[in-house]
Structure formats: structure tokens, C-alpha cells
């Protein structure tokens, strides 16, 4: 995970996920939503702010049943040793691959403190979590699709494979911008341009909001004649 400029990750924290998504559209046009941003099933459980930016590291896990004979099983020790070597700010992405999904907790308060200690800036569960008050005390930002009080046998099935979170495909080392709206993914090809264009988007939006902050029905016609639609 050494190909991403840390200064870009740090600068991106000044922008919300929607601004980043708008900026990406200006750079490369529209792309399929499955490679762009998350859907409505994902919720942030640790407050509205701040924006969290990091590179993804992925885990597929089962928290209700033991893996079958045909499934892989990865010792949790391997996972924690892996994330302890990541030098950039990172976001751990857990995907529930059990059946039924979202029926057992993938993440809780002890794990939150461990991840915070090892350098994670966020954790995203494509599934359920528990111990939310304890997670909040850990200081780490966490997103999930729901809450439950328990789990069964908890096993990692794979590390570093593509996962899907609320309709968004996420690969190892993807750059993610996450806040209360959800997660926007940024392709490496546009990283060098994204900060400048985010600033342009913010400037244009500020101009629009200032112009329409006055209650005046003639303003829209004036706006369109200036070519600002």
C-alpha cells in the first residue's frame, strides 16, 4: 500500500463524500454506481463528522456459522498482523458472507479499540455490528448495515478479496472517502487531480447557494441567462 500519496489522503479529509463524487464526475464523467458510491443500507454509527479517508483492506467473514469444508478459513492472527504493517491511514472493510446475512455481529467494541490502536481510521461492516456505545468510546469511525446483540462462531474466510458494501465494489487498496452520506471510491487515475477539482466544486456550489439565498422569483431567470444551469 505504498503507491498512494499520504498528502492527498490528508487533503481529502477537508471535503465531504458528495463533493468528491461530484469532482470525480467532472474529471472522468459518470461511471456505474457499483464502482462509485454506496447505497442507502449503510449507516454511520459514530456521529456525522468528520470525513474519514483511507485505503481499503478487506475481509470476508462468517459470524453465525462455521465455514463449510469447501470454504477457506484465515486465522484472525494473520489479519491483525497484516493491518499492523499498513503505513497509510486505512479503513477495514468486513463483508458478511454467511447465510442468512446480517444475523450476527461482525464487529464490536473490543475490535474497535484494537483497530484504533493499530492505525485504522475507520471500519465498515457489510453486515451487522454490536456494542455501539463501546465502539463510540474507542474513537474510531464505524459504518454498518444494522445492529444485533450477538454472534455465533466468528471466522475470517478470506483477506484481500473484492467485497461489496451496500452496492459498492471495494478492492484492496482502493481509496475511500467516508462520512454520514456513505462512501465514495476514488480511482487511482484521478487522484492527482481530485483536490483541485473538489475546490472548484465547492467554489461553484458556494456561488450558487449565495445567489439563491435571497427570496426573489426573478433570480432563476437571471441565473439561466448567465449560463449557470
ChimeraX attribute file (.defattr): number of C-alpha atoms within 10 A of each C-alpha:
attribute: neighborCount
match mode: 1-to-1
recipient: residues
	/A:1	14
	/A:2	9
	/A:3	8
	/A:4	17
	/A:5	11
	/A:6	13
	/A:7	8
	/A:8	15
	/A:9	21
	/A:10	13
	/A:11	12
	/A:12	21
	/A:13	17
	/A:14	15
	/A:15	20
	/A:16	23
	/A:17	25
	/A:18	18
	/A:19	18
	/A:20	24
	/A:21	20
	/A:22	17
	/A:23	23
	/A:24	25
	/A:25	14
	/A:26	15
	/A:27	12
	/A:28	11
	/A:29	9
	/A:30	12
	/A:31	10
	/A:32	8
	/A:33	14
	/A:34	16
	/A:35	16
	/A:36	21
	/A:37	25
	/A:38	21
	/A:39	15
	/A:40	10
	/A:41	14
	/A:42	22
	/A:43	20
	/A:44	20
	/A:45	19
	/A:46	20
	/A:47	12
	/A:48	11
	/A:49	12
	/A:50	15
	/A:51	19
	/A:52	27
	/A:53	29
	/A:54	25
	/A:55	25
	/A:56	26
	/A:57	28
	/A:58	25
	/A:59	23
	/A:60	24
	/A:61	24
	/A:62	26
	/A:63	26
	/A:64	23
	/A:65	16
	/A:66	17
	/A:67	19
	/A:68	8
	/A:69	7
	/A:70	6
	/A:71	9
	/A:72	11
	/A:73	18
	/A:74	15
	/A:75	11
	/A:76	13
	/A:77	8
	/A:78	12
	/A:79	17
	/A:80	13
	/A:81	11
	/A:82	12
	/A:83	17
	/A:84	14
	/A:85	11
	/A:86	16
	/A:87	11
	/A:88	20
	/A:89	17
	/A:90	26
	/A:91	29
	/A:92	21
	/A:93	26
	/A:94	26
	/A:95	26
	/A:96	27
	/A:97	20
	/A:98	18
	/A:99	12
	/A:100	11
	/A:101	16
	/A:102	23
	/A:103	21
	/A:104	27
	/A:105	26
	/A:106	31
	/A:107	25
	/A:108	19
	/A:109	18
	/A:110	12
	/A:111	15
	/A:112	25
	/A:113	18
	/A:114	14
	/A:115	22
	/A:116	16
	/A:117	13
	/A:118	16
	/A:119	18
	/A:120	25
	/A:121	21
	/A:122	24
	/A:123	24
	/A:124	27
	/A:125	25
	/A:126	26
	/A:127	29
	/A:128	27
	/A:129	28
	/A:130	20
	/A:131	17
	/A:132	19
	/A:133	12
	/A:134	15
	/A:135	22
	/A:136	17
	/A:137	12
	/A:138	19
	/A:139	14
	/A:140	20
	/A:141	26
	/A:142	27
	/A:143	24
	/A:144	27
	/A:145	19
	/A:146	20
	/A:147	19
	/A:148	16
	/A:149	13
	/A:150	16
	/A:151	18
	/A:152	14
	/A:153	11
	/A:154	18
	/A:155	20
	/A:156	24
	/A:157	20
	/A:158	17
	/A:159	20
	/A:160	16
	/A:161	12
	/A:162	17
	/A:163	23
	/A:164	19
	/A:165	25
	/A:166	21
	/A:167	18
	/A:168	19
	/A:169	17
	/A:170	24
	/A:171	18
	/A:172	18
	/A:173	20
	/A:174	21
	/A:175	23
	/A:176	24
	/A:177	26
	/A:178	30
	/A:179	25
	/A:180	19
	/A:181	18
	/A:182	22
	/A:183	28
	/A:184	24
	/A:185	27
	/A:186	19
	/A:187	14
	/A:188	13
	/A:189	9
	/A:190	13
	/A:191	17
	/A:192	12
	/A:193	13
	/A:194	24
	/A:195	20
	/A:196	11
	/A:197	19
	/A:198	23
	/A:199	16
	/A:200	15
	/A:201	17
	/A:202	16
	/A:203	11
	/A:204	13
	/A:205	13
	/A:206	11
	/A:207	12
	/A:208	14
	/A:209	10
	/A:210	10
	/A:211	14
	/A:212	13
	/A:213	10
	/A:214	9
	/A:215	8
	/A:216	9
	/A:217	9
	/A:218	8
	/A:219	13
	/A:220	13
	/A:221	9
	/A:222	11
	/A:223	14
	/A:224	10
	/A:225	9
	/A:226	8
	/A:227	7
	/A:228	10
	/A:229	8
